[in-house]
């Protein structure tokens, strides 16, 4: 997992080059201590909470298919675009984070809950 410098909450934080992202291999990063998974669906980049609420595995190490990521430990599934939990074992939805791509760089915003 790539650790990113600390930035104030609510500010855009540069996390990766757009060309680092592959539809088959999510990229795990950490911003302000928050593990985040970056996913490429078509030409859209999505960022979701990277820790499965059920077993605390990194979702970015899970299986991705048809816009869904499956936890590598117990099969919890989450919609990448919305964070919605699709299999009850996941316990709850995961957070989504705003994403923008500017000049080939991916930035996300950590908004306080």
C-alpha positions as CSV (number, residue, x, y, z in Angstrom):
1,X,0.0,0.0,0.0
2,X,1.3,3.4,-0.9
3,X,1.3,5.9,2.0
4,X,0.5,9.4,1.0
5,X,1.7,12.5,2.9
6,X,-0.8,13.9,5.5
7,X,-3.2,16.6,4.2
8,X,-5.9,18.5,6.0
9,X,-9.3,16.8,5.8
10,X,-11.5,18.1,3.0
11,X,-8.6,19.0,0.7
12,X,-7.8,17.2,-2.5
13,X,-4.8,14.9,-2.1
14,X,-2.8,13.6,-5.0
15,X,-2.5,9.8,-4.6
16,X,-1.4,8.2,-7.9
17,X,-0.8,8.6,-11.6
18,X,-3.8,7.7,-13.7
19,X,-1.7,5.2,-15.7
20,X,-0.9,3.2,-12.5
21,X,-4.5,2.0,-12.5
22,X,-5.5,-1.2,-14.1
23,X,-9.1,-2.5,-14.2
24,X,-8.0,-5.9,-13.0
25,X,-5.7,-4.8,-10.2
26,X,-7.0,-2.1,-7.7
27,X,-4.4,0.1,-6.1
28,X,-4.3,0.5,-2.3
29,X,-3.2,3.8,-0.9
30,X,-3.3,5.4,2.6
31,X,-4.2,9.0,3.2
32,X,-4.2,10.5,6.7
33,X,-4.2,7.0,8.1
34,X,-7.3,6.0,6.0
35,X,-6.7,2.9,3.7
36,X,-8.4,3.6,0.4
37,X,-8.7,1.4,-2.7
38,X,-8.6,2.9,-6.2
39,X,-10.5,1.2,-8.9
40,X,-10.7,1.7,-12.6
41,X,-14.2,0.9,-14.1
42,X,-14.2,1.8,-17.8
43,X,-12.7,5.2,-17.9
44,X,-13.9,6.2,-14.4
45,X,-11.7,6.1,-11.3
46,X,-13.5,5.2,-8.0
47,X,-12.2,5.4,-4.4
48,X,-13.7,3.4,-1.6
49,X,-12.7,2.5,1.9
50,X,-10.2,-0.3,1.6
51,X,-10.9,-2.3,4.8
52,X,-13.7,-4.8,4.8
53,X,-16.0,-4.1,7.7
54,X,-16.5,-7.8,8.4
55,X,-12.9,-9.2,8.6
56,X,-10.6,-6.2,8.2
57,X,-9.0,-7.5,5.0
58,X,-7.9,-5.1,2.3
59,X,-10.6,-5.0,-0.4
60,X,-8.0,-3.9,-2.9
61,X,-6.5,-7.4,-2.7
62,X,-9.9,-8.9,-3.5
63,X,-11.4,-10.2,-6.7
64,X,-13.0,-7.6,-9.0
65,X,-15.7,-8.3,-11.6
66,X,-18.5,-6.4,-13.2
67,X,-18.0,-3.4,-10.9
68,X,-18.0,-5.4,-7.7
69,X,-15.1,-6.2,-5.4
70,X,-15.1,-9.4,-3.3
71,X,-13.3,-9.5,0.1
72,X,-10.4,-11.9,-0.2
73,X,-11.2,-13.5,3.2
74,X,-14.9,-14.3,3.5
75,X,-16.6,-13.3,0.2
76,X,-18.3,-10.0,1.3
77,X,-19.1,-8.0,-1.9
78,X,-19.3,-4.3,-2.4
79,X,-20.4,-2.2,-5.4
80,X,-17.3,-0.2,-6.3
81,X,-19.2,2.8,-7.6
82,X,-21.5,3.2,-4.6
83,X,-19.8,1.3,-1.7
84,X,-23.1,-0.6,-1.2
85,X,-22.7,-3.9,0.6
86,X,-24.1,-6.6,-1.7
87,X,-23.7,-9.7,0.5
88,X,-24.9,-9.7,4.1
89,X,-21.7,-10.9,5.6
90,X,-20.1,-7.5,4.7
91,X,-22.1,-6.0,7.6
92,X,-22.4,-2.4,6.2
93,X,-21.7,-0.3,3.2
94,X,-18.1,1.1,2.7
95,X,-17.4,4.8,2.3
96,X,-16.8,6.3,-1.1
97,X,-14.5,9.3,-1.6
98,X,-14.7,12.0,-4.2
99,X,-12.1,11.5,-7.0
100,X,-10.8,13.8,-9.7
101,X,-8.2,13.2,-12.5
102,X,-6.2,16.3,-13.5
103,X,-3.3,16.2,-15.9
104,X,-2.9,12.4,-15.5
105,X,-2.9,12.5,-11.7
106,X,-5.6,11.0,-9.4
107,X,-6.7,13.1,-6.4
108,X,-9.1,12.2,-3.7
109,X,-10.8,14.1,-1.0
110,X,-11.2,12.8,2.6
111,X,-14.3,14.4,3.9
112,X,-15.0,14.1,7.6
113,X,-18.0,12.0,8.5
